[in-house]
Amino acid sequence: MSPRYQDRIVSFIDILGFAGAIERSSSDSFLTKKIYEALRTAPFGSPIYGPPKYPASMSYSESVVSTNFSDSIVISAERSMCGLATVIEMSRAFSAILLQLGMLVRGGVACGPLIHEDRVIFGPGLVSAYQLESKVAKVARIILDGSLSDYVDTCRRETFYFKEYLEASLRVDTDGYSYIHVLREMEEDSVAGRAGSLQKSWWGKARKTILDELVAARGEEYYDKVEWFARYYNRSISVSTARKDSHDWSTPLQLPLH
């Protein structure tokens, strides 16, 4: 049978700082294990709460395929509401897991013709997602292509539950691009006032990652790119539950860092 393109939603994610993590893993077996788990299983689960949170009466798309190569991961699924939710959830979960390992990500999500199998991936959809990540995203965010945003708006009108899901899972930046709300769970914990050991562990590590990246970028040209994520982190903390303890995950970061 001759191979044919499928209309798919594709997320291209670049792992920032991955080369350094790999170098450290050669002498750190725990880090090796965590990187392996992140690449193999993180896209299929939520950092704290297990399976991804899909809209009512919907589960992950069986058409989903993920491929890791070098410092990138590609996740794609059929163009449908189910496929859209699957790509969003897997991209978000993967990003949140990597935060615990000290890494930020940058990515682009597009829609287009694609062949994506276990050992083969190519097509205009992949090129669009890659160009979005490498030329447009600029900061540590996973943005949606304009044409995909039009499809998102169509899906938003289909059912109340899907509209509610999209409102919780996406944010709109000042440049007009929608981006995946990778800290959605942290925001939900903050709003609900949850502060158990799991929250302190997971989101405490996320906060440390951001602080470490800010310190490393101080005085460098890319500082603004890291600061964007730090400000996004602050926006995800509920004002009503924010704390003053400088070491607590629910305490906003002091910016700019001098």
Secondary structure, 3 states (H helix, E strand, C coil): CCCCCEEEEEEEEEEECHHHHHHHHCCCHHHHHHHHHHHHHHHHCECCCECCCCCCCCCCCCCCEEEEECCEEEEEEECCHHHHHHHHHHHHHHHHHHHHCCCEEEEEEEEEEEEECCCCEECHHHHHHHHHHHHHHCCCCEEECHHHHHHHHHHHCCCHHHHHHHHHHEEECCCCCEEECCCHHHHHHHHHCCCCHHHHHHHHHHHHHHHHHHHHHCCCCCHHHHHHHHHHHHHCCCCCCCCCCCCCCCCCCCCCCC
